[in-house]
Amino acid sequence: MGIDSQEPSALEAEKRAAARASAMLVEDGMRVGLGTGSTVRYLLPALAERHLALRCVATSVATELLARQLGLSLEPFEALDALDIAIDGADQIAPDGWVIKGGGGAHTREKIVALAATRFVVIASSDKVVPALGPPVPLELLAFGLPATLRALGDARVRAGAPASPDGGVIADHYASFGDPAPFAVTLDATPGLVDHGLFPASMVSDVLVAHGDTVEHRHVG
Ligand code: 5RP
């Protein structure tokens, strides 16, 4: 926050601008996946104030609680098998549309929701745009055999102070350098004990909305 506590910082204002622009992509009657994080916190009121009839699925307890407070209609993801749109933040966004997510440890649920959505929209402030993705890559690991899984992964460590995921997973991060994220994602996917990782391919991403000051850049990706 700035000097005036009512005044959001420049980055907070960008998060809000991107989130509000994304809310305009949602149409009456849609099934909507709600991501997790500080950018998504600006999406929820922007959606609620449109008074649309929506069926929403939340990717975290924090998102679910706020969405309910704002009057959005939430359903468990056991009740729906597909979504029309999902909107979520990101930690890093590469020029080709690959993103890293999971700074809040919610990437497993976020990836399930993103894949189920016809349109997956990433929203962010300008600081999330990077020339190339790099470590850390968030991980969710099974508690069973955790030391062996960490050993197999190599340069991975449990995230200090991170609570278990809502599904009981251990949140960790991988610190190894990688160039092309695609083969690295394949390696991670093939590691037993790894529930999921925070590398999201461009093929999963439909749109990226990044705010630069007052202007929201809208890129169509996959
Ligand atoms: C949570 C996430 C978030 O979307 C990501 O960390 C971005 O968060 P924020 O909007 O607070 O910068 O992946 O697991």
py3Dmol code that shows the C-alpha trace and the ligand (Angstrom):
import py3Dmol

protein = """\
ATOM      1  CA  MET A   1       0.000   0.000   0.000  1.00  0.00           C
ATOM      2  CA  GLY A   2       1.113   3.594  -0.578  1.00  0.00           C
ATOM      3  CA  ILE A   3       1.393   6.386   1.988  1.00  0.00           C
ATOM      4  CA  ASP A   4      -2.372   6.796   1.952  1.00  0.00           C
ATOM      5  CA  SER A   5      -3.640   3.379   3.023  1.00  0.00           C
ATOM      6  CA  GLN A   6      -6.678   3.822   0.728  1.00  0.00           C
ATOM      7  CA  GLU A   7      -4.354   4.244  -2.264  1.00  0.00           C
ATOM      8  CA  PRO A   8      -3.253   0.949  -3.848  1.00  0.00           C
ATOM      9  CA  SER A   9       0.365   0.643  -4.991  1.00  0.00           C
ATOM     10  CA  ALA A  10       1.036   0.719  -8.733  1.00  0.00           C
ATOM     11  CA  LEU A  11       1.269  -3.080  -8.877  1.00  0.00           C
ATOM     12  CA  GLU A  12      -1.931  -3.527  -6.879  1.00  0.00           C
ATOM     13  CA  ALA A  13      -3.667  -1.148  -9.291  1.00  0.00           C
ATOM     14  CA  GLU A  14      -2.392  -3.243 -12.210  1.00  0.00           C
ATOM     15  CA  LYS A  15      -3.659  -6.472 -10.611  1.00  0.00           C
ATOM     16  CA  ARG A  16      -7.037  -4.823 -10.141  1.00  0.00           C
ATOM     17  CA  ALA A  17      -7.136  -3.547 -13.733  1.00  0.00           C
ATOM     18  CA  ALA A  18      -6.301  -6.964 -15.203  1.00  0.00           C
ATOM     19  CA  ALA A  19      -8.806  -8.678 -12.914  1.00  0.00           C
ATOM     20  CA  ARG A  20     -11.601  -6.256 -13.741  1.00  0.00           C
ATOM     21  CA  ALA A  21     -10.945  -6.631 -17.481  1.00  0.00           C
ATOM     22  CA  SER A  22     -11.140 -10.411 -17.164  1.00  0.00           C
ATOM     23  CA  ALA A  23     -14.476 -10.210 -15.323  1.00  0.00           C
ATOM     24  CA  MET A  24     -15.950  -8.706 -18.512  1.00  0.00           C
ATOM     25  CA  LEU A  25     -15.162 -11.963 -20.377  1.00  0.00           C
ATOM     26  CA  VAL A  26     -17.647 -13.842 -18.169  1.00  0.00           C
ATOM     27  CA  GLU A  27     -21.181 -14.233 -19.494  1.00  0.00           C
ATOM     28  CA  ASP A  28     -24.495 -15.009 -17.872  1.00  0.00           C
ATOM     29  CA  GLY A  29     -25.028 -18.729 -17.213  1.00  0.00           C
ATOM     30  CA  MET A  30     -21.335 -19.660 -17.366  1.00  0.00           C
ATOM     31  CA  ARG A  31     -19.574 -22.259 -15.232  1.00  0.00           C
ATOM     32  CA  VAL A  32     -16.553 -20.388 -13.875  1.00  0.00           C
ATOM     33  CA  GLY A  33     -13.294 -21.579 -12.313  1.00  0.00           C
ATOM     34  CA  LEU A  34     -11.926 -19.144  -9.758  1.00  0.00           C
ATOM     35  CA  GLY A  35      -8.165 -19.176  -9.182  1.00  0.00           C
ATOM     36  CA  THR A  36      -6.213 -18.243  -6.084  1.00  0.00           C
ATOM     37  CA  GLY A  37      -4.078 -15.314  -4.996  1.00  0.00           C
ATOM     38  CA  SER A  38      -3.995 -11.551  -4.592  1.00  0.00           C
ATOM     39  CA  THR A  39      -4.913 -10.828  -8.239  1.00  0.00           C
ATOM     40  CA  VAL A  40      -7.926 -13.132  -8.044  1.00  0.00           C
ATOM     41  CA  ARG A  41      -9.019 -11.252  -4.923  1.00  0.00           C
ATOM     42  CA  TYR A  42      -9.759  -8.294  -7.239  1.00  0.00           C
ATOM     43  CA  LEU A  43     -11.637 -10.545  -9.662  1.00  0.00           C
ATOM     44  CA  LEU A  44     -14.186 -11.760  -7.139  1.00  0.00           C
ATOM     45  CA  PRO A  45     -15.859  -8.393  -6.345  1.00  0.00           C
ATOM     46  CA  ALA A  46     -15.693  -7.426 -10.027  1.00  0.00           C
ATOM     47  CA  LEU A  47     -17.607 -10.610 -10.878  1.00  0.00           C
ATOM     48  CA  ALA A  48     -20.055 -10.283  -7.985  1.00  0.00           C
ATOM     49  CA  GLU A  49     -21.047  -6.744  -8.937  1.00  0.00           C
ATOM     50  CA  ARG A  50     -22.119  -7.939 -12.412  1.00  0.00           C
ATOM     51  CA  HIS A  51     -24.977  -9.955 -10.822  1.00  0.00           C
ATOM     52  CA  LEU A  52     -24.727 -12.757 -13.393  1.00  0.00           C
ATOM     53  CA  ALA A  53     -26.193 -16.224 -12.837  1.00  0.00           C
ATOM     54  CA  LEU A  54     -22.979 -18.248 -12.513  1.00  0.00           C
ATOM     55  CA  ARG A  55     -21.918 -21.666 -11.253  1.00  0.00           C
ATOM     56  CA  CYS A  56     -18.467 -21.166  -9.724  1.00  0.00           C
ATOM     57  CA  VAL A  57     -15.762 -23.591  -8.590  1.00  0.00           C
ATOM     58  CA  ALA A  58     -13.002 -22.349  -6.256  1.00  0.00           C
ATOM     59  CA  THR A  59      -9.396 -23.584  -6.324  1.00  0.00           C
ATOM     60  CA  SER A  60      -8.706 -22.816  -2.647  1.00  0.00           C
ATOM     61  CA  VAL A  61     -10.442 -22.371   0.666  1.00  0.00           C
ATOM     62  CA  ALA A  62      -9.465 -18.661   0.720  1.00  0.00           C
ATOM     63  CA  THR A  63     -11.101 -18.061  -2.663  1.00  0.00           C
ATOM     64  CA  GLU A  64     -14.156 -20.052  -1.657  1.00  0.00           C
ATOM     65  CA  LEU A  65     -14.655 -18.057   1.553  1.00  0.00           C
ATOM     66  CA  LEU A  66     -14.347 -14.665  -0.140  1.00  0.00           C
ATOM     67  CA  ALA A  67     -16.513 -15.704  -3.090  1.00  0.00           C
ATOM     68  CA  ARG A  68     -19.261 -16.848  -0.730  1.00  0.00           C
ATOM     69  CA  GLN A  69     -19.054 -13.603   1.286  1.00  0.00           C
ATOM     70  CA  LEU A  70     -19.568 -11.672  -1.955  1.00  0.00           C
ATOM     71  CA  GLY A  71     -22.622 -13.726  -2.872  1.00  0.00           C
ATOM     72  CA  LEU A  72     -21.116 -15.757  -5.722  1.00  0.00           C
ATOM     73  CA  SER A  73     -22.672 -19.183  -6.148  1.00  0.00           C
ATOM     74  CA  LEU A  74     -20.102 -21.928  -5.364  1.00  0.00           C
ATOM     75  CA  GLU A  75     -20.304 -25.605  -6.150  1.00  0.00           C
ATOM     76  CA  PRO A  76     -17.930 -28.421  -5.262  1.00  0.00           C
ATOM     77  CA  PHE A  77     -15.880 -29.542  -8.248  1.00  0.00           C
ATOM     78  CA  GLU A  78     -17.334 -32.989  -7.745  1.00  0.00           C
ATOM     79  CA  ALA A  79     -20.605 -31.559  -9.158  1.00  0.00           C
ATOM     80  CA  LEU A  80     -19.325 -30.361 -12.554  1.00  0.00           C
ATOM     81  CA  ASP A  81     -17.161 -32.038 -15.186  1.00  0.00           C
ATOM     82  CA  ALA A  82     -16.414 -29.022 -17.359  1.00  0.00           C
ATOM     83  CA  LEU A  83     -16.174 -25.247 -17.082  1.00  0.00           C
ATOM     84  CA  ASP A  84     -16.747 -22.490 -19.621  1.00  0.00           C
ATOM     85  CA  ILE A  85     -14.007 -20.223 -18.311  1.00  0.00           C
ATOM     86  CA  ALA A  86     -11.375 -20.192 -15.576  1.00  0.00           C
ATOM     87  CA  ILE A  87      -9.502 -17.080 -14.489  1.00  0.00           C
ATOM     88  CA  ASP A  88      -6.321 -17.152 -12.411  1.00  0.00           C
ATOM     89  CA  GLY A  89      -3.128 -15.306 -11.578  1.00  0.00           C
ATOM     90  CA  ALA A  90       0.454 -16.342 -12.345  1.00  0.00           C
ATOM     91  CA  ASP A  91       3.946 -16.017 -10.893  1.00  0.00           C
ATOM     92  CA  GLN A  92       5.783 -15.843 -14.239  1.00  0.00           C
ATOM     93  CA  ILE A  93       4.485 -15.386 -17.786  1.00  0.00           C
ATOM     94  CA  ALA A  94       6.797 -16.146 -20.727  1.00  0.00           C
ATOM     95  CA  PRO A  95       6.429 -14.525 -24.175  1.00  0.00           C
ATOM     96  CA  ASP A  96       5.248 -17.852 -25.698  1.00  0.00           C
ATOM     97  CA  GLY A  97       2.397 -18.175 -23.161  1.00  0.00           C
ATOM     98  CA  TRP A  98       3.916 -20.763 -20.832  1.00  0.00           C
ATOM     99  CA  VAL A  99       3.354 -19.760 -17.202  1.00  0.00           C
ATOM    100  CA  ILE A 100       4.514 -20.744 -13.741  1.00  0.00           C
ATOM    101  CA  LYS A 101       1.875 -20.897 -11.032  1.00  0.00           C
ATOM    102  CA  GLY A 102       1.724 -22.162  -7.455  1.00  0.00           C
ATOM    103  CA  GLY A 103       3.168 -19.303  -5.444  1.00  0.00           C
ATOM    104  CA  GLY A 104       0.175 -19.873  -3.188  1.00  0.00           C
ATOM    105  CA  GLY A 105       0.586 -23.645  -3.295  1.00  0.00           C
ATOM    106  CA  ALA A 106      -2.729 -24.139  -5.105  1.00  0.00           C
ATOM    107  CA  HIS A 107      -1.315 -25.204  -8.488  1.00  0.00           C
ATOM    108  CA  THR A 108      -2.665 -28.777  -8.475  1.00  0.00           C
ATOM    109  CA  ARG A 109      -6.265 -27.650  -8.121  1.00  0.00           C
ATOM    110  CA  GLU A 110      -5.594 -24.687 -10.406  1.00  0.00           C
ATOM    111  CA  LYS A 111      -4.309 -26.981 -13.157  1.00  0.00           C
ATOM    112  CA  ILE A 112      -7.298 -29.325 -12.883  1.00  0.00           C
ATOM    113  CA  VAL A 113      -9.626 -26.332 -13.154  1.00  0.00           C
ATOM    114  CA  ALA A 114      -7.652 -24.743 -16.016  1.00  0.00           C
ATOM    115  CA  LEU A 115      -7.707 -27.971 -18.033  1.00  0.00           C
ATOM    116  CA  ALA A 116     -11.449 -28.414 -17.495  1.00  0.00           C
ATOM    117  CA  ALA A 117     -12.174 -24.922 -18.825  1.00  0.00           C
ATOM    118  CA  THR A 118     -12.894 -24.138 -22.464  1.00  0.00           C
ATOM    119  CA  ARG A 119     -11.106 -20.823 -21.906  1.00  0.00           C
ATOM    120  CA  PHE A 120      -8.304 -20.355 -19.369  1.00  0.00           C
ATOM    121  CA  VAL A 121      -7.504 -16.699 -18.741  1.00  0.00           C
ATOM    122  CA  VAL A 122      -4.337 -15.611 -16.920  1.00  0.00           C
ATOM    123  CA  ILE A 123      -4.412 -12.200 -15.234  1.00  0.00           C
ATOM    124  CA  ALA A 124      -1.403 -10.346 -13.864  1.00  0.00           C
ATOM    125  CA  SER A 125       0.431  -7.149 -13.092  1.00  0.00           C
ATOM    126  CA  SER A 126       3.337  -6.220 -15.374  1.00  0.00           C
ATOM    127  CA  ASP A 127       6.021  -7.556 -13.002  1.00  0.00           C
ATOM    128  CA  LYS A 128       4.956 -11.139 -13.830  1.00  0.00           C
ATOM    129  CA  VAL A 129       6.136 -10.902 -17.443  1.00  0.00           C
ATOM    130  CA  VAL A 130       9.573 -12.510 -17.869  1.00  0.00           C
ATOM    131  CA  PRO A 131      11.785 -13.112 -20.921  1.00  0.00           C
ATOM    132  CA  ALA A 132      12.004 -16.839 -20.043  1.00  0.00           C
ATOM    133  CA  LEU A 133      10.635 -19.011 -17.247  1.00  0.00           C
ATOM    134  CA  GLY A 134      13.050 -19.938 -14.472  1.00  0.00           C
ATOM    135  CA  PRO A 135      13.176 -21.531 -11.024  1.00  0.00           C
ATOM    136  CA  PRO A 136      11.611 -21.950  -8.579  1.00  0.00           C
ATOM    137  CA  VAL A 137       8.906 -24.267  -9.897  1.00  0.00           C
ATOM    138  CA  PRO A 138       6.262 -25.039  -7.251  1.00  0.00           C
ATOM    139  CA  LEU A 139       5.559 -28.710  -6.561  1.00  0.00           C
ATOM    140  CA  GLU A 140       2.932 -30.653  -4.664  1.00  0.00           C
ATOM    141  CA  LEU A 141       4.249 -33.970  -3.318  1.00  0.00           C
ATOM    142  CA  LEU A 142       2.724 -36.928  -1.541  1.00  0.00           C
ATOM    143  CA  ALA A 143       3.760 -37.155   2.126  1.00  0.00           C
ATOM    144  CA  PHE A 144       4.360 -40.893   1.643  1.00  0.00           C
ATOM    145  CA  GLY A 145       7.991 -41.414   0.726  1.00  0.00           C
ATOM    146  CA  LEU A 146       8.694 -37.680   0.783  1.00  0.00           C
ATOM    147  CA  PRO A 147      12.493 -37.941   1.360  1.00  0.00           C
ATOM    148  CA  ALA A 148      12.796 -40.439  -1.502  1.00  0.00           C
ATOM    149  CA  THR A 149      10.745 -38.238  -3.824  1.00  0.00           C
ATOM    150  CA  LEU A 150      12.879 -35.193  -2.964  1.00  0.00           C
ATOM    151  CA  ARG A 151      16.029 -37.253  -3.593  1.00  0.00           C
ATOM    152  CA  ALA A 152      14.708 -38.392  -6.973  1.00  0.00           C
ATOM    153  CA  LEU A 153      13.820 -34.822  -7.937  1.00  0.00           C
ATOM    154  CA  GLY A 154      17.275 -33.448  -7.159  1.00  0.00           C
ATOM    155  CA  ASP A 155      17.321 -29.754  -6.338  1.00  0.00           C
ATOM    156  CA  ALA A 156      13.916 -29.618  -4.621  1.00  0.00           C
ATOM    157  CA  ARG A 157      13.053 -28.473  -1.114  1.00  0.00           C
ATOM    158  CA  VAL A 158       9.906 -28.415   1.005  1.00  0.00           C
ATOM    159  CA  ARG A 159       8.621 -24.820   1.173  1.00  0.00           C
ATOM    160  CA  ALA A 160       9.251 -23.484   4.683  1.00  0.00           C
ATOM    161  CA  GLY A 161       6.073 -22.620   6.546  1.00  0.00           C
ATOM    162  CA  ALA A 162       3.732 -23.690   3.752  1.00  0.00           C
ATOM    163  CA  PRO A 163       0.622 -25.492   4.989  1.00  0.00           C
ATOM    164  CA  ALA A 164      -0.378 -28.770   3.375  1.00  0.00           C
ATOM    165  CA  SER A 165      -2.617 -28.397   0.357  1.00  0.00           C
ATOM    166  CA  PRO A 166      -6.354 -28.907   0.955  1.00  0.00           C
ATOM    167  CA  ASP A 167      -5.795 -32.396  -0.477  1.00  0.00           C
ATOM    168  CA  GLY A 168      -3.016 -33.213   2.009  1.00  0.00           C
ATOM    169  CA  GLY A 169      -0.085 -32.626  -0.355  1.00  0.00           C
ATOM    170  CA  VAL A 170       3.295 -31.261   0.744  1.00  0.00           C
ATOM    171  CA  ILE A 171       4.185 -27.974  -0.987  1.00  0.00           C
ATOM    172  CA  ALA A 172       7.787 -27.765  -2.222  1.00  0.00           C
ATOM    173  CA  ASP A 173       9.795 -25.941  -4.888  1.00  0.00           C
ATOM    174  CA  HIS A 174      12.281 -27.091  -7.514  1.00  0.00           C
ATOM    175  CA  TYR A 175      15.350 -24.859  -7.833  1.00  0.00           C
ATOM    176  CA  ALA A 176      17.189 -26.426 -10.765  1.00  0.00           C
ATOM    177  CA  SER A 177      17.824 -24.260 -13.821  1.00  0.00           C
ATOM    178  CA  PHE A 178      16.030 -25.339 -16.955  1.00  0.00           C
ATOM    179  CA  GLY A 179      15.878 -23.979 -20.473  1.00  0.00           C
ATOM    180  CA  ASP A 180      12.899 -25.299 -22.422  1.00  0.00           C
ATOM    181  CA  PRO A 181      10.104 -25.890 -19.876  1.00  0.00           C
ATOM    182  CA  ALA A 182       8.485 -28.655 -21.978  1.00  0.00           C
ATOM    183  CA  PRO A 183      11.038 -31.473 -21.365  1.00  0.00           C
ATOM    184  CA  PHE A 184      11.413 -30.369 -17.746  1.00  0.00           C
ATOM    185  CA  ALA A 185       7.629 -30.676 -17.306  1.00  0.00           C
ATOM    186  CA  VAL A 186       7.769 -34.176 -18.842  1.00  0.00           C
ATOM    187  CA  THR A 187      10.476 -35.190 -16.342  1.00  0.00           C
ATOM    188  CA  LEU A 188       8.484 -33.815 -13.414  1.00  0.00           C
ATOM    189  CA  ASP A 189       5.292 -35.507 -14.651  1.00  0.00           C
ATOM    190  CA  ALA A 190       7.124 -38.844 -14.711  1.00  0.00           C
ATOM    191  CA  THR A 191       8.309 -38.627 -11.091  1.00  0.00           C
ATOM    192  CA  PRO A 192       6.367 -40.933  -8.728  1.00  0.00           C
ATOM    193  CA  GLY A 193       5.219 -39.096  -5.606  1.00  0.00           C
ATOM    194  CA  LEU A 194       4.876 -35.790  -7.444  1.00  0.00           C
ATOM    195  CA  VAL A 195       1.191 -34.865  -7.509  1.00  0.00           C
ATOM    196  CA  ASP A 196       1.658 -31.890  -9.846  1.00  0.00           C
ATOM    197  CA  HIS A 197       3.929 -28.963 -10.624  1.00  0.00           C
ATOM    198  CA  GLY A 198       3.450 -25.302 -11.439  1.00  0.00           C
ATOM    199  CA  LEU A 199       4.508 -25.367 -15.112  1.00  0.00           C
ATOM    200  CA  PHE A 200       1.436 -24.657 -17.252  1.00  0.00           C
ATOM    201  CA  PRO A 201       1.953 -25.091 -21.026  1.00  0.00           C
ATOM    202  CA  ALA A 202       0.883 -22.429 -23.491  1.00  0.00           C
ATOM    203  CA  SER A 203      -1.550 -24.964 -24.969  1.00  0.00           C
ATOM    204  CA  MET A 204      -3.540 -24.722 -21.731  1.00  0.00           C
ATOM    205  CA  VAL A 205      -3.679 -20.912 -21.764  1.00  0.00           C
ATOM    206  CA  SER A 206      -6.297 -19.145 -23.910  1.00  0.00           C
ATOM    207  CA  ASP A 207      -5.729 -15.519 -22.979  1.00  0.00           C
ATOM    208  CA  VAL A 208      -3.220 -13.468 -21.006  1.00  0.00           C
ATOM    209  CA  LEU A 209      -4.350 -10.131 -19.601  1.00  0.00           C
ATOM    210  CA  VAL A 210      -1.447  -8.081 -18.260  1.00  0.00           C
ATOM    211  CA  ALA A 211      -1.886  -4.539 -16.991  1.00  0.00           C
ATOM    212  CA  HIS A 212       0.810  -1.970 -17.722  1.00  0.00           C
ATOM    213  CA  GLY A 213      -0.248   1.051 -15.713  1.00  0.00           C
ATOM    214  CA  ASP A 214      -3.839   1.848 -16.727  1.00  0.00           C
ATOM    215  CA  THR A 215      -3.670  -0.172 -19.943  1.00  0.00           C
ATOM    216  CA  VAL A 216      -4.557  -3.864 -20.056  1.00  0.00           C
ATOM    217  CA  GLU A 217      -2.744  -5.796 -22.776  1.00  0.00           C
ATOM    218  CA  HIS A 218      -4.847  -8.725 -24.027  1.00  0.00           C
ATOM    219  CA  ARG A 219      -2.907 -11.539 -25.713  1.00  0.00           C
ATOM    220  CA  HIS A 220      -4.687 -14.505 -27.280  1.00  0.00           C
ATOM    221  CA  VAL A 221      -2.448 -17.562 -26.748  1.00  0.00           C
ATOM    222  CA  GLY A 222      -3.740 -21.093 -27.329  1.00  0.00           C
TER     223      GLY A 222
END
"""
ligand_1 = """\
14
5RP
C -1.492 -19.661 -6.359
C -1.104 -19.111 -7.685
C -1.312 -17.662 -7.900
O -2.211 -17.475 -8.954
C 0.021 -17.035 -8.223
O 0.916 -17.321 -7.163
C -0.110 -15.513 -8.391
O -0.508 -14.949 -7.171
P -0.749 -13.401 -7.000
O -1.946 -13.031 -7.833
O -0.988 -13.225 -5.516
O 0.502 -12.692 -7.455
O -0.647 -19.791 -8.582
O -1.120 -21.006 -6.246
"""
view = py3Dmol.view(width=600, height=400)
view.addModel(protein, "pdb")
view.setStyle({"model": 0}, {"cartoon": {"style": "trace"}})
view.addModel(ligand_1, "xyz")
view.setStyle({"model": 1}, {"stick": {}})
view.zoomTo()
view.show()
